[in-house]
Amino acid sequence: MDPELGVGMAPRKRESWRTTLLLAYQSLGVVYGDLGISPLYVYKSTFAEDITHSETNEEIFGALSFIFWTLTLIPLLKYVSIVLRADDNGEGGTFALYSLICRHANVSLLPNRQVADEELSTYKLECPPEVADRSRVKEWLEKHKKLHTALLVMVMIGTCMVIGDGVLTPAISVFSAVSGLELSLSRDQHEYAVIPITCAILVFLFALQHYGTHRVGFLFAPIVLVWLLCMSAIGLYNIIYWNPQVYQALNPYHMLKFLKKTRKSGWMSLGGILLCMTGSEAMFADLGHFSYSAIQLAFTTLVYPSLILGYMGQAAYLSKHHNLDASYQIGFYIAVPESVRWPVLVLAILASVVGSQAIISGTFSIINQSQSLSCFPRVKVVHTSDKIHGQIYIPEINWLLMILCIAVTVGFRDTKHMGNASGLAVITVMLVTTCLTSLVIMLCWHRSPLLALMFFLFFGSIEALYFSASLIKFLEGAWMPILLALILVAVMFVWHHTTIKKYEFDLQNKVTLEWLLALGDKLGMVRVPGIGLVYTDLTSGVPANFSRFVTNLPAFHRVLVFVCVKSVPVPHVLPAERYLVGRVGPPGHRSYRCIVRYGYRDVHQDVDSFETELVESLATFIKLDALFRCSDAAACSEPRDSSYYERENALTVIGSNPLRRHLHYDDSHEMSAGTCSPNGIELAAPAPAIKKHVRFAVECRPRSPGVDERVLEELRELCEAREAGTAFILGHSHVQTKPGSSLLKKLAVGVGYNFMRRNCRGPDVALRVPPASLLEVGMVYVL
């Protein structure tokens, strides 16, 4: 069954202080692993080449001042105080912001949208549409189609940079932790020892991913907690022992002195300083796993003070030690007392593995979200835990990340280049978050555009300064995330664009309901026993792949269901609201439409539970439809044309209505499937291993005695069709461009999309269709 059912979808209640403390403790291992290990490489990246550590200490005090105010303004003020409040039903991240914007303004490029989607419980708006003032910004955004595309591309860029961070963070974290060996080895020994050890740890880390983080998750929080306390203790020791006056460097005046003395080289060194913010985005991205109060409590009471003490301690030590090789010895371990250096080294390696694990899991999650919104080729998603929300593993992405991580480690071989690459990825994601949050302030919170502009200019200018410092180091490692982002954006945009065009092609080539109803009268057309599930992206009409199917094979199933599995711009869809069921044609035709709705964080059901719930939903709909059609004699006597059954408001949400309570489980295992009883018809799953029987109870209504027989007959046919078996009919598509198309379109669609379609998972894998029950219909799309 769906492991996410009921997770994160109930209205959020005020948490007890014990729950908040427990969640805050657990968040240490998941959210703050990456941010907590940043002191390992920040000073080393800052003093790599651009600036030197002089006797006046202006450089080290200026760097400390920049670090302090950067941590205060970005993670503490921007994320903890403002961005974390821009949650989407408790979920955070780039797609949560995009989802919020799409619900409050008509800027979504997703196909098959319906008015019924706005009735979902999780489709909540900050203000009702009739109450909210219609701003000029909203009208301007909705009016220009190119702005919709630009908004999506910006979200894609942020997503690609998160994936790039998933490549770079494990490499720089583990490499920096293992680099502690440099103080015990010569340079030559260090070069030949650190790289192999780092690569071995990375291989071990990625090889364990298929087990799922929940198996070792209980170790994560204690490791990060001990690491933060250890870093705080060492920092406090260095402050007291070496330079108690180091707190004076927190004065912003030291930043001006730093830039005045170092000029261009100081500006370029900001690319290393920005690494102190690495992992800040995880506070927002992992919001759905915890709560706002828990993340806020953990950061303000433990993580933030520990980081400040750690950086101040390093600065205090360095302020009294000037004869150091900047590219070799300025780093975290030089400030660690020699007596505890080896235990700290082991602890740092463990903490780096935890921090890397968090970003790897985040990469899996954001790719899964991209895939659900048709922005990424289909990949296999394995859910490693039935209890813990969001624990997934993607084999193809896992091994690709491992290869790229090892390539980055072996290719760059130093913290400087890795830091330049990682810094650009981190700051780009933050810029995207700033832009999207500014839109949320205007469109969703309905605050003044001036307030949104102030937010954008204040935080955007700080991040733009760091972005420019990272971008100037293009040839020194910053090219890596740019190249990776360009490739991924091209892949995502081509896949999304072609998917939209295929939907438009299906929309234009769908056949009419009259054609479907006329099939039964054709000579030679046979209705075979069983249930036929015809998968389509269309929410109305008969898809072209079905017409092609019956043209080549003049037969279709006794019970026909057109299934549309679609994603809606919400994180979760309640199980009671997942299915929309309606008729396609009159009741005697035994054809139905079922729209299955998932949020971008929902787990798709396995085929057995999906098939069972689908049949239950059909049975519930049959009874409801009978009651609605014969609710009064006038309605029952009036003939209805076929268009009645294709109206969107004729679809019924199954699961949230009172009749659902009449579906009950029968624990009697001896009764045979498909038998009639006084209470109704019993349906059993065809697999003998499944002992659960479902009974569909039918209420008798004295005023319309004929209804009961018709309902029983339809339910009986549904039962017999289920026993006969279910066939899954999917389209097997091939895309080609129209004659006269541009060379770019031929390369992108004709070559690029078809290559990805052939080499990525098919729709049958994504929909978890059993191969033995699969029928594929070839379709050629001319776009």
VOGU-3710 file (C-alpha; in Angstrom, 3 decimals, decimal comma):
1> mdpelgvgma> 0,000/0,000/0,000  0,991/3,623/-0,267  3,488/4,318/2,510  2,802/8,018/2,404  -0,923/7,877/2,942  -1,819/10,174/5,737  1,688/11,600/6,108  1,893/15,318/6,316  -1,643/15,889/5,097  -3,621/16,526/8,221
11> prkreswrtt> -3,955/20,104/9,409  -0,894/20,973/11,427  -1,602/21,119/15,137  0,423/22,960/17,685  3,223/20,617/18,722  4,087/19,867/22,303  7,496/20,996/23,508  8,613/17,364/23,758  7,702/16,681/20,136  9,466/19,852/19,040
21> lllayqslgv> 12,611/18,900/20,976  12,598/15,395/19,497  12,148/16,707/15,948  14,855/19,317/16,516  17,223/16,560/17,650  16,387/14,366/14,647  16,827/17,292/12,249  20,517/17,528/13,189  21,389/14,423/11,209  19,200/15,121/8,202
31> vygdlgispl> 19,176/18,896/7,797  22,397/20,203/9,324  25,006/17,630/8,339  26,123/19,618/5,291  26,051/23,016/7,030  27,793/21,652/10,125  30,896/20,417/8,288  31,496/23,625/6,311  34,243/24,830/8,760  36,405/22,018/7,401
41> yvykstfaed> 37,087/23,889/4,173  35,918/27,543/4,355  39,176/29,153/5,546  41,244/26,867/3,339  39,239/27,857/0,260  39,322/31,552/1,224  43,109/31,677/1,616  43,872/29,315/-1,262  45,561/31,853/-3,575  43,676/35,136/-3,724
51> ithsetneei> 44,771/36,589/-0,381  47,536/35,893/2,146  47,524/35,747/5,928  49,613/38,745/7,070  50,978/39,920/10,427  48,309/42,637/10,718  45,504/40,010/10,859  43,290/42,280/8,714  42,636/39,420/6,297  41,661/36,826/8,887
61> fgalsfifwt> 39,540/39,280/10,899  37,868/40,538/7,730  37,122/36,965/6,618  35,663/36,175/10,083  33,478/39,297/9,919  32,188/38,301/6,483  31,463/34,757/7,726  29,605/35,991/10,815  27,374/38,450/8,975  26,783/36,046/6,086
71> ltlipllkyv> 25,592/33,333/8,492  23,462/35,890/10,315  21,805/37,448/7,266  21,293/34,438/4,979  20,651/31,265/7,029  19,332/32,980/10,170  17,400/35,982/8,841  16,452/34,937/5,322  15,779/31,214/5,717  14,811/30,722/9,374
81> sivlraddng> 12,788/33,929/9,694  11,191/34,324/6,246  11,632/31,539/3,670  10,633/28,700/6,006  7,208/30,350/6,304  6,666/29,978/2,533  5,810/26,293/2,912  3,418/24,350/0,717  1,256/22,362/3,161  4,322/21,831/5,304
91> eggtfalysl> 6,647/21,042/2,382  9,595/23,160/1,317  12,040/23,465/-1,558  12,141/24,885/-5,059  9,123/22,932/-6,280  7,097/23,927/-3,216  7,575/27,608/-4,110  6,762/26,936/-7,773  3,655/24,971/-6,744  2,451/27,849/-4,550
101> icrhanvsll> 2,920/30,352/-7,372  1,121/28,119/-9,899  -1,892/27,769/-7,614  -2,227/31,509/-7,039  -1,513/32,568/-10,616  -2,227/30,883/-13,932  1,415/30,353/-14,897  1,652/26,562/-14,885  2,679/24,752/-18,066  1,419/21,370/-16,822
111> pnrqvadeel> -1,186/19,760/-19,111  -4,582/18,229/-18,215  -5,506/20,735/-15,524  -9,085/20,552/-14,214  -11,341/22,763/-12,151  -11,920/19,766/-9,873  -8,259/19,898/-8,807  -8,922/23,179/-7,045  -11,336/21,405/-4,697  -8,558/19,300/-3,183
121> styklecppe> -8,002/19,803/0,543  -4,321/20,517/0,007  -5,062/22,988/-2,799  -5,481/25,743/-0,263  -5,015/29,406/-1,079  -3,811/32,056/1,342  -6,831/34,155/0,382  -9,902/33,086/-1,608  -9,813/34,267/-5,241  -12,862/36,484/-4,712
131> vadrsrvkew> -11,229/38,179/-1,702  -7,686/38,591/-2,980  -6,946/41,736/-4,910  -5,829/41,155/-8,463  -2,401/42,726/-8,687  -0,826/44,099/-11,831  2,146/41,782/-11,371  -0,165/38,779/-11,437  -1,958/39,998/-14,561  1,364/40,714/-16,228
141> lekhkklhta> 2,674/37,231/-15,413  -0,484/35,494/-16,612  -0,677/37,536/-19,806  2,772/36,716/-21,215  3,329/33,058/-22,088  7,082/33,567/-22,337  7,179/34,525/-18,671  5,631/31,151/-17,820  8,460/29,451/-19,681  11,063/31,730/-18,077
151> llvmvmigtc> 9,697/30,891/-14,615  9,885/27,161/-15,348  13,432/27,476/-16,720  14,467/29,327/-13,563  13,047/26,485/-11,457  14,897/24,008/-13,675  18,168/25,907/-13,171  17,696/25,784/-9,407  16,926/22,067/-9,623  19,999/21,404/-11,764
161> mvigdgvltp> 22,229/23,282/-9,354  20,868/21,166/-6,472  21,819/18,077/-8,495  25,240/19,663/-9,108  25,553/20,209/-5,377  24,807/16,513/-4,975  27,912/15,813/-7,044  30,225/18,394/-5,446  29,281/18,332/-1,753  30,186/14,663/-1,108
171> aisvfsavsg> 33,490/15,181/-2,920  34,590/18,333/-1,088  33,217/17,178/2,299  34,940/13,793/2,375  38,112/15,177/0,745  38,349/17,981/3,317  37,794/15,572/6,201  40,421/13,123/4,965  42,814/16,034/4,312  43,499/16,080/8,035
181> lelslsrdqh> 46,154/13,504/7,252  48,241/16,275/5,684  49,587/17,290/9,085  50,956/13,778/9,668  52,262/13,107/6,165  54,608/14,807/3,770  53,185/16,527/0,699  54,051/13,636/-1,584  52,593/11,057/0,772  49,549/13,252/1,303
191> eyavipitca> 48,844/13,476/-2,420  49,022/9,713/-2,915  47,084/8,821/0,228  44,214/11,312/0,435  42,797/10,782/-3,073  42,510/6,959/-2,866  41,058/7,085/0,666  38,494/9,725/-0,409  37,461/7,679/-3,450  37,137/4,514/-1,348
201> ilvflfalqh> 34,862/6,288/1,161  32,742/7,723/-1,671  32,327/4,288/-3,290  31,341/2,829/0,090  28,867/5,684/0,669  27,091/5,284/-2,671  27,132/1,473/-2,454  25,075/1,681/0,757  22,349/3,864/-0,733  20,110/0,998/-1,811
211> ygthrvgflf> 19,662/-0,022/1,828  18,001/3,308/2,574  19,067/5,904/5,116  16,447/4,722/7,610  18,562/1,649/8,445  21,413/3,761/9,795  19,467/6,974/10,351  19,451/6,608/14,122  23,225/7,188/14,052  23,084/10,429/12,070
221> apivlvwllc> 21,785/12,830/14,723  24,246/11,719/17,460  27,208/12,043/15,080  26,291/15,594/14,064  25,460/16,515/17,667  28,843/15,276/18,921  30,573/16,988/16,006  28,925/20,354/16,714  29,719/20,131/20,438  33,297/19,094/19,666
231> msaiglynii> 33,736/21,973/17,217  32,277/24,405/19,757  34,588/23,148/22,507  37,683/23,424/20,311  36,623/26,886/19,172  36,048/28,054/22,739  39,401/26,630/23,784  41,205/28,472/20,978  39,437/31,749/21,775  40,385/31,613/25,463
241> ywnpqvyqal> 43,893/30,261/24,954  45,056/32,192/21,887  43,082/35,419/21,433  40,126/36,369/23,680  39,805/39,659/21,783  38,808/37,921/18,551  35,156/38,900/19,142  36,085/42,411/18,010  36,326/41,048/14,461  32,531/40,734/14,403
251> npyhmlkflk> 32,360/44,489/13,861  31,261/45,105/10,232  34,020/47,712/9,978  36,505/44,844/9,522  34,764/43,892/6,287  35,451/47,350/4,881  39,100/47,202/6,002  39,384/43,772/4,413  38,072/44,939/1,034  40,043/48,185/1,202
261> ktrksgwmsl> 43,326/46,338/1,679  42,799/43,312/-0,548  40,692/45,001/-3,291  40,074/42,651/-6,251  41,742/39,650/-4,625  39,553/40,111/-1,548  36,446/40,258/-3,699  37,518/37,034/-5,450  38,110/35,352/-2,078  34,403/35,778/-1,293
271> ggillcmtgs> 33,901/32,662/-3,417  35,500/30,713/-0,557  33,688/32,573/2,216  30,262/31,807/0,737  30,892/28,113/1,435  29,940/28,835/5,051  26,319/28,877/3,790  26,576/25,426/2,178  23,610/23,378/3,338  21,379/26,328/4,259
281> eamfadlghf> 18,924/25,407/1,507  18,467/22,013/3,208  16,605/23,749/6,043  13,873/24,664/3,568  14,075/21,608/1,324  13,696/19,177/4,261  10,920/21,143/5,948  8,389/18,418/5,160  10,297/15,873/7,251  10,168/17,978/10,413
291> sysaiqlaft> 8,466/21,268/11,322  9,171/24,964/11,241  9,548/25,246/15,013  11,884/22,220/15,232  14,234/23,475/12,485  14,178/26,975/13,933  14,945/25,691/17,434  17,829/23,462/16,316  19,469/26,203/14,265  19,157/29,093/16,695
301> tlvypslilg> 20,095/27,212/19,872  22,803/24,814/18,672  23,882/24,946/15,028  24,334/28,718/14,668  26,262/29,217/17,961  28,439/26,150/17,244  29,366/27,417/13,789  30,197/30,915/15,086  32,375/29,500/17,894  34,086/27,158/15,439
311> ymgqaaylsk> 34,956/29,939/12,996  36,002/32,324/15,785  38,250/29,657/17,287  40,020/29,064/13,973  40,465/32,820/13,511  41,831/33,172/17,071  44,441/30,473/16,431  45,438/31,861/13,023  45,738/35,395/14,428  48,693/34,176/16,491
321> hhnldasyqi> 50,242/31,931/13,824  51,398/33,625/10,631  54,195/31,450/9,262  51,857/28,941/7,620  51,653/27,658/4,071  48,327/29,170/3,016  47,472/26,524/0,420  48,574/23,637/2,609  48,210/24,261/6,329  45,532/26,944/6,764
331> gfyiavpesv> 42,489/24,866/7,545  40,432/23,323/10,280  42,891/20,747/11,589  45,786/23,160/12,196  43,703/24,751/14,971  42,865/21,392/16,615  45,049/20,536/19,634  47,426/17,731/18,695  46,296/15,507/21,569  42,771/15,172/20,147
341> rwpvlvlail> 43,567/15,503/16,437  43,075/11,845/15,524  39,693/11,423/17,275  38,538/14,683/15,672  39,718/13,381/12,268  37,607/10,223/12,639  34,615/12,258/13,850  35,016/14,697/10,940  35,012/11,844/8,409  31,828/10,426/9,954
351> asvvgsqaii> 30,214/13,887/9,960  31,190/14,411/6,304  29,552/11,113/5,390  26,356/12,217/7,188  26,425/15,589/5,415  26,978/13,878/2,079  24,142/11,456/2,746  21,739/14,324/3,321  22,501/15,991/-0,028  22,404/12,646/-1,891
361> sgtfsiinqs> 18,938/11,911/-0,469  17,896/15,456/-1,373  19,081/14,892/-4,943  16,978/11,734/-5,220  13,969/13,620/-3,849  14,192/16,597/-6,213  14,666/14,341/-9,254  11,574/12,398/-8,222  9,642/15,671/-7,953  10,919/16,776/-11,370
371> qslscfprvk> 9,835/13,468/-12,851  6,333/13,766/-11,371  5,943/17,191/-13,028  7,110/15,843/-16,428  10,395/17,748/-16,195  12,767/14,772/-16,097  13,043/11,476/-18,028  11,497/8,500/-16,292  13,801/6,691/-13,891  13,227/3,815/-11,500
381> vvhtsdkihg> 12,282/5,024/-8,013  12,681/2,530/-5,163  11,011/3,321/-1,855  13,345/1,997/0,797  11,043/2,458/3,776  7,336/1,811/4,284  7,284/3,915/7,443  9,558/6,905/6,895  8,189/9,518/4,519  10,312/10,360/1,473
391> qiyipeinwl> 13,011/7,673/1,772  13,723/6,823/-1,874  16,576/5,429/-3,938  17,129/5,917/-7,685  19,693/3,383/-8,971  20,636/5,151/-12,216  21,127/8,519/-10,518  23,030/6,950/-7,624  25,712/5,385/-9,810  25,912/8,455/-12,039
401> lmilciavtv> 26,488/10,651/-8,968  29,177/8,256/-7,741  31,058/8,355/-11,051  30,869/12,160/-11,195  31,960/12,511/-7,536  35,021/10,339/-8,122  35,785/12,197/-11,357  35,612/15,554/-9,508  37,877/14,246/-6,718  40,483/12,797/-9,067
411> gfrdtkhmgn> 40,264/15,678/-11,541  40,436/18,661/-9,178  42,571/17,125/-6,398  42,349/20,180/-4,153  39,872/22,104/-2,031  40,279/25,298/-4,028  38,780/24,032/-7,297  36,126/21,957/-5,550  35,183/24,961/-3,415  34,871/27,241/-6,452
421> asglavitvm> 32,577/24,723/-8,149  30,484/24,018/-5,055  30,169/27,716/-4,181  28,666/28,613/-7,551  26,101/25,792/-7,293  25,111/26,827/-3,766  24,724/30,539/-4,450  22,742/29,932/-7,663  20,150/27,872/-5,769  19,890/30,670/-3,197
431> lvttcltslv> 19,345/33,282/-5,897  16,549/31,183/-7,417  14,948/30,811/-3,964  15,141/34,587/-3,442  13,406/35,273/-6,778  10,645/32,720/-6,158  10,084/33,875/-2,569  9,671/37,448/-3,814  6,857/36,239/-6,078  5,308/34,276/-3,197
441> imlcwhrspl> 5,278/37,433/-1,045  3,289/39,261/-3,732  1,083/36,556/-5,244  0,464/34,216/-2,313  0,819/36,374/0,790  -0,732/39,376/-1,005  1,781/41,783/0,475  2,872/45,023/-1,115  5,079/44,707/-4,225  7,353/47,227/-2,515
451> lalmfflffg> 7,926/44,784/0,349  8,700/41,985/-2,125  11,080/44,310/-3,965  12,855/45,199/-0,719  13,272/41,495/0,093  14,606/40,817/-3,402  17,021/43,756/-3,432  18,382/43,219/0,071  19,080/39,495/-0,080  19,532/39,423/-3,849
461> siealyfsas> 22,307/42,036/-3,713  24,212/40,047/-1,054  23,884/36,835/-3,052  24,726/38,620/-6,311  27,995/39,809/-4,740  28,940/36,239/-3,861  27,682/34,994/-7,239  29,945/37,413/-9,096  32,919/36,331/-6,968  32,219/32,693/-7,853
471> likflegawm> 31,569/33,331/-11,519  34,910/35,117/-11,968  36,588/31,800/-11,140  35,083/30,089/-14,158  38,396/28,613/-15,290  39,345/27,533/-11,767  36,556/25,034/-11,192  33,366/27,104/-11,506  32,878/25,767/-15,036  31,900/22,382/-13,610
481> pillalilva> 28,414/23,239/-12,203  27,710/25,506/-15,201  28,459/22,698/-17,663  26,448/20,197/-15,628  23,523/22,632/-15,321  23,497/23,362/-19,064  23,331/19,654/-19,873  20,611/18,963/-17,300  18,524/22,027/-18,239  18,675/20,952/-21,894
491> vmfvwhhtti> 17,561/17,423/-20,952  14,754/18,667/-18,694  13,485/21,315/-21,098  13,498/18,979/-24,121  11,665/16,301/-22,145  9,079/18,741/-20,744  8,537/20,566/-24,059  8,079/17,334/-26,009  5,745/15,919/-23,349  3,541/19,030/-23,649
501> kkyefdlqnk> 3,541/18,782/-27,451  2,604/15,091/-27,281  -0,320/15,980/-25,033  -1,469/18,648/-27,500  -1,172/16,074/-30,324  -3,323/13,611/-28,336  -5,826/16,367/-27,647  -6,151/17,185/-31,328  -6,391/13,546/-32,433  -8,766/12,126/-29,831
511> vtlewllalg> -11,893/10,432/-31,184  -15,457/11,239/-30,247  -17,656/9,421/-27,776  -20,110/8,641/-30,581  -17,368/6,665/-32,343  -16,816/4,586/-29,206  -20,517/3,913/-28,727  -20,882/2,883/-32,375  -18,201/0,197/-32,015  -20,634/-2,210/-30,394
521> dklgmvrvpg> -22,842/-2,181/-33,491  -20,008/-2,986/-35,899  -19,898/-6,460/-37,382  -17,059/-8,492/-35,946  -16,397/-6,293/-32,909  -16,139/-8,479/-29,811  -16,306/-7,619/-26,080  -13,979/-10,070/-24,345  -14,108/-10,918/-20,609  -11,935/-8,893/-18,259
531> iglvytdlts> -11,081/-5,302/-17,398  -9,182/-3,186/-19,880  -7,282/-0,242/-18,402  -6,430/2,202/-21,181  -3,795/4,650/-19,943  -3,904/8,156/-21,348  -2,941/11,699/-20,414  -6,337/12,981/-21,533  -9,005/13,805/-18,963  -11,823/13,723/-21,531
541> gvpanfsrfv> -12,519/12,048/-24,852  -11,245/8,738/-26,243  -7,476/8,615/-26,868  -6,090/7,867/-30,309  -4,097/4,879/-29,056  -7,350/3,072/-28,200  -8,806/3,713/-31,653  -5,584/2,352/-33,147  -5,851/-0,668/-30,853  -9,397/-1,648/-31,873
551> tnlpafhrvl> -8,665/-0,909/-35,538  -5,921/-3,538/-35,585  -7,542/-5,901/-33,086  -11,359/-5,681/-33,360  -12,047/-6,535/-29,716  -11,988/-4,795/-26,371  -12,788/-5,761/-22,812  -16,215/-6,115/-21,277  -15,345/-3,466/-18,701  -13,352/-0,598/-20,175
561> vfvcvksvpv> -11,663/2,016/-18,013  -9,793/5,041/-19,383  -7,179/5,777/-16,706  -5,395/9,116/-16,452  -2,601/9,232/-13,861  -1,786/12,899/-13,390  0,229/15,133/-11,098  -1,297/18,214/-9,521  0,640/21,190/-8,104  0,292/20,119/-4,474
571> phvlpaeryl> 2,713/18,045/-2,387  0,135/15,424/-1,392  -3,342/14,301/-2,374  -5,485/12,754/0,334  -6,354/9,092/-0,349  -10,036/9,992/-0,048  -9,661/12,509/-2,890  -7,330/10,572/-5,174  -9,852/9,030/-7,549  -12,207/10,887/-9,875
581> vgrvgppghr> -14,587/8,422/-11,513  -17,189/8,957/-14,207  -18,939/7,183/-17,069  -17,972/7,193/-20,710  -21,289/6,572/-22,411  -24,496/5,111/-20,971  -24,420/2,567/-18,122  -24,994/-0,377/-20,451  -21,733/0,268/-22,295  -19,720/-0,524/-19,157
591> syrcivrygy> -17,104/2,111/-19,943  -15,681/4,414/-17,292  -13,130/7,147/-16,830  -10,864/7,182/-13,782  -8,518/10,075/-13,063  -5,885/9,237/-10,447  -4,295/12,315/-8,889  -0,927/12,431/-7,151  1,007/15,265/-5,557  4,624/15,905/-6,464
601> rdvhqdvdsf> 5,789/14,189/-3,245  3,322/11,298/-3,261  4,396/7,695/-3,651  2,705/5,883/-6,515  0,918/2,739/-5,407  1,983/-0,764/-6,333  -0,165/-2,391/-8,991  -2,028/-4,787/-6,645  -3,272/-2,117/-4,265  -3,991/0,220/-7,192
611> etelveslat> -6,059/-2,407/-8,988  -7,992/-3,244/-5,812  -8,725/0,384/-5,006  -9,689/1,076/-8,606  -12,282/-1,705/-8,589  -13,573/-0,541/-5,211  -13,880/2,995/-6,551  -15,753/1,801/-9,633  -18,184/-0,172/-7,474  -18,791/2,802/-5,194
621> fikldalfrc> -19,342/5,030/-8,204  -21,860/2,583/-9,700  -24,018/2,814/-6,576  -23,664/6,573/-6,316  -24,496/7,038/-9,959  -27,620/4,928/-9,588  -28,775/7,028/-6,646  -28,064/10,315/-8,424  -29,697/9,274/-11,694  -32,861/8,135/-9,968
631> sdaaacsepr> -32,973/10,660/-7,145  -36,394/11,707/-8,396  -38,812/10,387/-10,945  -38,421/13,373/-13,246  -34,670/12,989/-13,480  -34,996/9,276/-14,085  -37,521/9,687/-16,906  -35,591/12,278/-18,884  -33,272/10,833/-21,550  -29,677/11,981/-21,461
641> dssyyerena> -27,380/12,323/-24,406  -23,793/11,123/-24,448  -22,390/14,566/-23,682  -23,779/14,260/-20,136  -21,232/11,557/-19,367  -18,286/13,609/-20,615  -18,858/16,681/-18,474  -16,146/17,241/-15,896  -18,708/17,845/-13,173  -20,108/14,369/-13,896
651> ltvigsnplr> -16,925/12,919/-12,381  -17,295/11,883/-8,756  -14,631/12,011/-6,077  -14,649/8,511/-4,648  -13,624/7,969/-1,066  -14,853/11,112/0,641  -18,603/10,450/0,292  -20,885/8,743/2,810  -21,401/5,610/0,700  -17,751/4,679/1,180
661> rhlhyddshe> -18,631/3,373/4,622  -20,587/0,536/2,998  -17,331/-0,889/1,643  -16,187/-3,230/4,334  -13,708/-6,046/4,571  -15,013/-9,559/5,032  -12,680/-11,715/7,123  -14,412/-14,902/6,037  -11,877/-16,697/3,833  -14,047/-19,677/2,887
671> msagtcspng> -16,599/-17,805/0,766  -16,042/-18,100/-2,967  -15,362/-14,998/-5,006  -18,115/-13,619/-7,114  -20,988/-15,224/-5,267  -24,230/-13,400/-4,642  -25,455/-12,854/-1,135  -28,393/-10,995/0,406  -26,141/-8,047/1,210  -24,406/-7,659/-2,109
681> ielaapapai> -21,585/-9,043/-4,236  -18,242/-10,149/-2,908  -15,092/-9,391/-4,874  -11,868/-11,211/-4,137  -8,412/-10,398/-5,422  -7,382/-12,967/-8,036  -4,069/-13,788/-6,358  -4,556/-16,738/-3,958  -1,998/-15,297/-1,542  -4,247/-12,332/-0,802
691> kkhvrfavec> -6,901/-13,416/1,660  -8,783/-10,141/1,886  -12,281/-10,007/0,387  -14,201/-6,856/-0,352  -17,975/-6,794/-0,138  -19,976/-4,116/-1,972  -23,194/-3,495/-0,087  -26,138/-2,122/-2,015  -28,943/-0,258/-0,291  -32,500/-1,113/-1,332
701> rprspgvder> -34,763/1,802/-2,107  -38,495/1,004/-2,080  -39,454/3,871/-4,383  -37,324/2,601/-7,294  -37,212/-1,181/-7,118  -35,740/-1,512/-10,589  -32,528/0,189/-9,611  -31,326/-2,633/-7,367  -31,371/-5,204/-10,144  -29,474/-2,947/-12,536
711> vleelrelce> -26,881/-2,124/-9,904  -26,479/-5,764/-8,936  -26,081/-6,730/-12,565  -23,425/-4,067/-13,161  -21,565/-5,037/-9,997  -21,766/-8,690/-10,960  -20,245/-7,946/-14,337  -17,509/-5,936/-12,655  -16,820/-8,881/-10,353  -16,676/-11,353/-13,231
721> areagtafil> -14,415/-9,034/-15,217  -12,036/-8,751/-12,271  -11,902/-12,530/-11,981  -11,213/-12,844/-15,716  -8,152/-10,626/-15,395  -6,951/-7,110/-16,033  -5,076/-5,883/-19,094  -3,061/-2,654/-19,132  -3,117/-0,904/-22,519  -0,354/1,693/-22,971
731> ghshvqtkpg> 0,876/3,688/-25,924  4,413/3,003/-27,174  5,362/6,303/-28,722  7,839/7,373/-31,354  8,321/11,072/-32,022  9,334/12,636/-35,298  9,412/16,222/-36,439  7,317/17,746/-39,180  8,888/18,286/-42,599  10,551/21,680/-42,758
741> ssllkklavg> 11,332/21,818/-39,032  14,457/23,669/-37,969  17,726/21,826/-37,373  17,579/22,638/-33,658  14,111/21,076/-33,345  15,201/17,990/-35,279  18,191/17,534/-32,961  16,267/18,261/-29,754  13,055/16,337/-30,456  13,892/13,867/-33,199
751> vgynfmrrnc> 17,281/12,821/-31,792  17,484/13,942/-28,152  13,995/12,996/-26,959  13,914/9,668/-28,801  17,341/8,796/-27,393  16,147/9,498/-23,839  12,892/7,628/-24,440  14,719/4,521/-25,674  17,327/4,526/-22,908  15,212/5,542/-19,911
761> rgpdvalrvp> 12,466/3,656/-18,123  9,241/3,194/-20,034  5,821/4,321/-18,802  5,034/0,738/-17,789  7,854/0,859/-15,218  6,797/4,269/-13,924  3,189/3,068/-13,593  4,352/-0,299/-12,162  2,484/-2,338/-14,756  3,151/-6,132/-14,630
771> pasllevgmv> 4,741/-7,251/-17,934  2,428/-10,266/-18,238  -0,636/-7,975/-18,354  0,823/-5,289/-20,623  -0,480/-4,478/-24,104  1,497/-1,790/-25,958  0,063/0,132/-28,897  2,513/1,798/-31,257  1,947/5,519/-31,765  3,827/7,927/-34,028
781> yvl> 3,729/11,571/-32,948  4,469/14,111/-35,659  5,344/17,336/-33,845
//
